[in-house]
């Protein structure tokens, strides 16, 4: 494994890691450039376990052994000081190492949902933390797949990956087309679409879970606005989580965890 000490933040070999706090720039460059960033040894280990390939690793000296244990001899490891790492990335790199990873080609919707009994659909969720948390709930509570809409935040953005604890590599996922095409695709697969939303005709979550639908996709909407009209119109059932204390809704990641738990409990 080539170990390359670097002492300048403007070294062109560090271009993959530069200014990672600029979300808009990364949204443009990561998909087009075919890369994403894996942060921490644990996340890198899960990415490698999922068959993803590293392009390079950026590590501080004290984390060099961790990097050596994870990547092969043909991967460059750039060793930098903590100050250089912060200057390059735009934040304090506390987790020791970052890896620039080749972005895998997205699978088709049909491939991802084949055989899946419980699916999470994230519609237009722009907060990367919520996307990562929803993936972590999906992995922990038995979802078989996650689908994200065209305007949903990138599950492979650095913050999403980190918050998910690498479970974005564990749960199969892909992007849906617009609802006019997505709804027929899911219905052809025999999936019942359940929209989590507030509505006068909504079915309580526990009652919906007790109905025992064989294959379910939980539709979760964006922060603030909730599900779009297109998503509601596509749904077979509108489902609500009964609440008290004057609260009418939960954070989208918390709602996903509650709904997944109830469906899992009912099936058991």
N, C-alpha and C positions, 0 to 999 in steps of 0.2 A: 504494500500500500504506500503510494507516494505521500510522504509527509512534507508539507511545504510551509515553512515559517514565513509569515508576511508581516511587515511593520508599517505599512502605509494604508490608510483607509481608502485612498483613491486608486488602489491597485485594480486594474480592469478585470482581474480574475475573480473579484468579489462582486461583480455586477449583479449576480442572481440575488444577493442578500441586501442590496442597497435600498434604504428608505422604506422599510417594510410597514411603517405606520401610515403610508399613503394608500388608503384603501382604494381610491379611484384608480390610481396608477396600477395597482396590482390586479384589479379586475380586468384591466385592458391587457396587461403584459402576461399574466400567468396563463390564461387559456391560449392566447395567440402564440406565446413562446413555448407552450407545452410543458410548463413546470408548476410545481407548488412547493411550499416549504414545510418540512417536518421539523418540529421543535421539540427537543428532549430525546434522550436515549430510548425511553419507553415508546414514544410515538414513532420514532424511526424503526424500532424493532417490529412494531405492528405493521408498519408500511411494508417493510421487507418481507414479513410473514405473509402479506397479501400478494406478494409477487411484484411489488413496485420496485423500480430501479433508481438508485441514486446517481446524480450527476456529479456531485461533490459534497463535501462536508466542511462546515466551518466550526472549529472547536477551540476552546481555550486549553492551555497546556495541561491543566489538572484533569481534563476530561478526555485526553488523547487516548488513554487505554480503553475507555468506553467506545470511542469511535473505531478503534482498531478491532475490537471484538465484534463489531456489527457489520462493517463493510469489507468488501474484498480488496485484493491487491491492486485492482485496476481503477480504483476510485481515489481521486485527489482529496487529501485532507489538508485544509488550510488552517494553520495554527496561528492564532492571534491573541493579543492581550485583551483583557476585559474592556479597556478604553477604546481600542480599535474596533472591537465588536459592536460597542454602543454607537460609535461614530458612524459605522457603516449602516447598521440596521435602523438607527433612530430611537432605540430604547435599550434599557439595561438587560442584557441576555443572562438571566439568572439560571437557566436550565442547562447551561454548559455547551450545548452544541445545536447546530442547525444543519439540516441537510436539504440541498436542492434536489428535488425529485422529478423524474420524468412523469408527466401526467398521462395516466392510462386512457385509452380510447373508451368513451362511454358505450355501455351496452344498450341494446334496444329495450323498450318498455316490455315487450313480450318476453324477452329473455329474463328480465329481472323479476317479473311477476309470476313466471311459470312455477307452479307448485306452491306459491305463497298463500297462506291463509289469512295473515294479518299484515296489512300494509299501512304505512304512514305517508300521507301526502302533505307536503309543506308548500303552501301557496303564498308566494310573494313576501316571504319573511326576510327582511333586509338586515336584521341584526345577526351578525355572525355568531355571537355568544348563544343566542337562542337556537340557531341552527345546530350548533355543536351539542347543546344540552338536549335537544330533541333526539339527535342521533344516539346519545348516551342512553336516554330512556328507552329508545327503540331496541338497542342491543340488550339492555338489562332486563327488559320486560317482555321479551319474546316476539317482537315484530320480525317478520321475515324479509321485509324490504322497505325502502324509503324512496319515494318519488318527489322530485322538486319541480316546481313550475319554472317557466323561462325567466321570470324576474326574481326568483328566489336567490338569496345570497349563496355564494359558492361554498359547498361543503368542504372543499379542499383549501380554502383560504386558511392562513396560519392560525388565526384565532379560533375558527370553527374546529379545526383539527385538534388544537390543544384542549379546548373545553370538552370535546367529545372523548378525550383520553385515547384517541386513536381508533375509536369505534367506527369512524367513517370508513375505515378500511375493512371492518368486520361485517357490517350490514350491507348487502347488495343495494345499490341505488343507481338512479339515472334521472335524466330530465324528461319531463312530459312536454308534449306540444301544447298548444292552446286548447282550451276546454272543448271547443267544437270537434277537435280530433281526439283529445285525451279521453273524454267520456265514452265514446264508442269503443275505443281500444280496451278499456277496463271492463265494460259490460260484456264484450265478446269473450273476455277471459272469465266471465262468471263472477265478477267481483261486485259486492253490494257497497255502494258509496254512501258513507255516513258523514254528514257535515256537522262538525261541532260548532254550534252557533246558538244565539238567543233567538227564539221564535215562539209565537203563541201556539203553534202546532207541534213544537218539538217534543220528542220522546225522551223521558228521563234515561240517563245512561244505564242504570241498573236494569231497567225494563228492556232496553235495547239489547244489553248483553244477554239477558235471559232468553231472548228470542232465538238465539243459537244459529245465527247466519254462518254458513260454512266458510265463506271468504269475505272479508271486510276490508275496506280502505277507509281510514279515518282522515277526513279532510280538516286541516288546521290552517287558520288564516293569519294574516299579517297583524302585527302589533297595532292596536288602535282601531283600524278599520275593520278588522275581522275578514271573513271570507267574502270574496267578490260575488256579484250577482251571478256570474257565469258558473261559479262553483256551487252555489246554492241551487241553481236550476239543474245542474248536472246530478245533484245528490238524489239518492233514493229515499233517504230518511234524514231529517234534521234531528240531531241529538244534543241534549244539554246536560251539564253536570249540576245536579241540585245543590244549592248553596244556602247559607244562612249568614247572619251578621250584617246584612245590608250589602254584601258583596255580590256582584252579578257576573264576574268573570275572573279568570286566572291568567297569569302569564302563560304564553303559548307552550313553553317547555313544561311547565307544571301541569297544564291541562293534558298534554300528551301522556305524561306519566300516570295521571289519575285514570284516564280512559283506557290505556293499555293494561293497567293493573286490573281494572274491573272486568275487561274482556278476558283476560287470562284467568282470573279467578272463576268466572262463570263457566269457562270451558273445562276447568278442572272439576 
